[in-house]
Amino acid sequence: MTTLFLATTGGHLEQLAGLAGRIAPDGDELWVTHANEQSRSLLRDRDVEYVPYVRVRNVPDVVRCVPTAHRLWRRRGVTRVVSTGSGIALGYLPYLAARGVACHYIESAARVAAPSATGTVLQRVPRIHRYTQYPHWAGPRWGFAGSVFDSFRAEPAVPAATGVLRVVVTVGTAAEFPFARLIEGLVPVLGPGGALESATGRPVEVLWQTGCTPTDGLPITPVPFLPAADLGAALAAAHVVVSHAGTGSALASLAAGRHPVLVTRSAALGEAGDDHQGELADELVRRGLATRREAGSVTAEDLLASMGTTVHRADPPAFELVG
């Protein structure tokens, strides 16, 4: 028997990695995702099959998943699938469910109020068990077994008062959506002689993880992408984290013990496919795990306030699958 753990890269994969340890084992494990710095680092000790990227709302990409799903079912003896989406789930779960495989789809924690486009499609497919990470919209079509954020709790902290202030700014791994407003709005705050240095009298050292965001003409040293282990180490060493309000980046920040300042993307400005980041940021604020700000509004005071909270691992309950 083999359990297939299936997710696209970014926040979906980060969530699945966090939830997998809370799911009772059932035979061997096989992970299927796309190849990039994050997945190679995060899954370096796992049995992984890397597959072509499934683009957002791209039907031909979804259809091209089916031959691989068939091959893995026959050759690897897949008996159970657990997926956190997104579009890659559409290419595997309906086919494998039709073959009698136990299929479980866990909606992203980013979907605070309702299913994603992927979830909306899958709720029409027979023999797929579906889970929301929010009890308030669970019901006949969607079960609830917990949230990936159950693994964290916030506590007061006393930050160091001297030395270099280390800051990480991250926009995540999404290849389709640049977020120039986040970077541009932080340069006056974090740059040499900027607001944070002036407010503290301490030198500021910044890691700018910029993804696909153009940075030409900005006085920064961009690092487009980092392996998950390297980014995790930088987050753990940082005093302050400013992140887009993506699930993967939020989880990475929390896992490193940081209380991030989350800046939300705007779909109207071409920064995201929809405006779910605001809902996610509000949920993390409700849990005391983050601060929410809009692009261009982050101040030195916000950054200093975030240093007064640290995040620790909690002991979450098992994530119990149906059947």
N, C-alpha and C positions, 0 to 999 in steps of 0.2 A: 504494500500500500504506500502511496506517495501523496503528500499534501503539496499542492502548488500554491506558492505565495506570489501574487501577481499585482504589479502596480507600475504606473509610469513614474519617472524620476521626479525629483523635487519633493513637495510636501506630501504627496500621496505615498511615495516610498518611505519617507521619514516616519509617517504615521504607521505604516504596516510593520516596519522594523520595531517600533515601539509597542505595538499590540501583539506581535507574534509570540512574545514570551509569556503572555497572559492567556494564550489559547492552548488547550490541552493537546499534547502531541498525538499524532496518529500516523505512524510509519515514518518513512523517509521524508525529507524536505527538499523541494526544488523551488528556486526563485526565478521568476521571469520578469525582466525589466529592460530598459534601454541602457546603453553603455555611455557613461560620462564620468567625470572625476568623482562626483558624489557616489554613484552606484558602485564603482569599482572599489572605493574606499570603504563604504558602509557594509558591503557584502563580501569583503575580501576573504573571509573564512567560510563562506557558504558555497553550496552547489548552485551555480547560476547559469542560466541560458540568457544571453543578451540577444535582443530582437530589434528590428528597425523601429524607429520612433513613430508613434501614432500621433499625428498632428491633431490640433483642436478641431472638432466637428468635421473630420475628414473621412467620408464614407469609404473611399478606396483603401485608405490605410487600415481601416477596421476590417474590411473584407480580406486583406492580405494576411491577417492574423490566423485565419481559419486553418490553412494547411499546417502551420506550426502547432496549433492546438490539437489537431488530429494526430500528428506525429508524436507529440508528448503523451497523449492519452494512450496510444498503442504501445510505444516503446518504453515509456517510463512508468506505466501502470498508475496513472493519476486517478485517485479515488476521491479526492477532496480538493476544492479550490477556495482560497480566501483572497479577496481583492479589495483594495481601497480605491480602485479606479486609476485614472479617469477613463478616457476613451479606449484604452487598451482592454478594459473589462468587457466592452461590447464585442470585441473580436474573439474572446475566449469563453466567457460564461454562457451565452446562449447555446453555443455548439456543445460544450461539455455537459451542460444540463440535459440536453437532448440525448446524450450518450449515457445518462444515468449517473454522472458524477455529482457528488454533493457539493453544491455551489453556494458560497456565502459572499455577499457584497456588503461591505461596511462603508457607508457614506462618509465623505470627508468631514472632519470637524469644522471645516470652513463653512459648511452648510448648516447654519444655526437655525434657520426658519423653515426650510423646505428642501426637497431633493435637488441635486444638480441635474443638468441635461442627461448625463449618463444614468443617474438614478431614476429619472422619470421614464426613460426607455426600459430599464431593467425591471421596473415594477409591473410591466405588462408581459414579462416573459415568465412562463410557468417554471416551477421547480427551482427557483432561485430564492434563497433566504436573504432578506434585506434587513440592515440594522442602521438606525440613526444613532449618533452620539449625543442626542439631546432628548430627554424623556418627554418634553412638552409637545413634540410632534410625532411621537410613537403612536402606533395604532394597528389596525388590522393588516396593513400592508408593510409596516416597518416595526421591527422589534427594537428593544433597547437593552444593551448589555454592558454599557459603560462608555467612558470617553478616554481618549489618549491623554487628556489633560488631568485625569485623576492621579497621574503619577507624580504630580508636583504640588508643593505648598510654599507659600511665601512667608518670610520672617524678617524682622528688622535687622539691619546690619550697621556696623560702625565702619565707614570707609577710611582707608589710609589718608592722612592729611598732608603728606609730603611726597615728593618724587614725581616722576613722569606720569601723566594721565594717559592711559592706553584706551583707545576708542576703536571699536569695529563698526563700520557702516556696511550693511549688506542688502542687496536687492534680490538675492536668490538666484535660481538657475533657469527661470523661464526664458526660452529662446525667442519668443514672439513679442515680448512686451518690454520695451525700454522704460526707464523711470527716471528721466533727467531731472524732474522737479525735486526729487529727494536729494540727489547729489548737489545740485546747484544751490538749494536752500541751506545746505549744511556747510558749504565752503566758508561763508563769513563767520560761522560759529566755531568751526573746528580748525580753520587755517591758521598759519603763523600770525600772531598778533590779533587773533580773532576773539570772539566774545568769551569762549570758555577759558582761554589763556588769561585774558584780562580779568575775569571774575575770580580766578584761583591763584594767579601768579605762578602757575606751574606749567612747564612745557607739555605740549599735547602731541601724542604720537597716534596717527590714524592709519588703520588698514581699510582701504576703500575697495570692497568687493563689488564690482560694477556690472557683472553679467554682460548683457548685450547693449547696455546703455552707453551711447557715445559720450566721450569725455574730452574731446578735442577743445583746446583753449582754456581748460580748467586747470588751476594750479594744484593738481593732485597727482599721485602715482597710482593709477588704477591697476587692480588685479582682477581680471574678468571672472575667472573661476578658480576655485581651490578644491582639492580633495576634501572629503568630509572630515577626515581625521585632522587635517591641517586647520580647517576652519574651526573645528571644535576646540582645538588647542588655543587658537587665537581668541575665541570667545571666552574660554575659561581664564585666560590671562588678562582679559580686558577689565577695565573699571566700568565702562559704559558701552552699551550696545544700542545702535539705532538701526532699525530694520524695517523693510516693507512688511505689511501685515499679512504675509504669506504663512501658511501653516508650517511648512518645512523650516523656514527661517525662525519662526517663533519657537518651534520645538527644539531646534538646535541651541537657541539662546537659553531656554529654560534648562535643558540638559546640562549646559555649562554653568548653571547656577546664577545666570544673569536675569535681571528684571528689565526687559527691553523697553525702549521707547518705540512704539509701532506707528509707522506712517502709512496711511491708506492710499492705495492707488485709485484712479478714477477711470471707469470704463469710457466715459464721454470723451476723455482726452487720449484714448488709445493705450492706456496703461494696463488694462486688464480686460478680460472678456465680459465681466459684470462687476457689480459693486459689493460682492460678498465680503471683501476684506474689512469693511466697516463693521459688519456683524461679528466677525471673528474677533476683531480688536476689542469690541465692547464686551464680548464674553470673557476675554482674558482680563480686562479691567474689572469685571464683576467678580472674578475669582481672586483678584488682588495680585495677578501675575504679570501685569504690564501696565504701561501708560500709553494712551492714544493721543496722537497729534496729527494735524494735517500737514501736507508738504509746505515748506516755507515758514511754518509757525514754531518749529522747535527752537527753544531758547537754551542758553547755558544753565538757567535755573532748572529747566526740565531734566537736563542731563545730570546735574548734581543731585536732584531729588531722587532719581532712579538709583543712585549709588547707595541710598539709605535702605534698600530692600535687597535681600538675597533670596534665591530659590533653592529649595532642597528636594530631593527625591522622596516621594511618599511610597507607601506600600499599598498599591491598588488591588482590588479584588480581581479574580479571574474573569476573563472575557468569555462567557459561556455561549458557544454556538448551539443553535437549534438542531436537534436530531443527532 
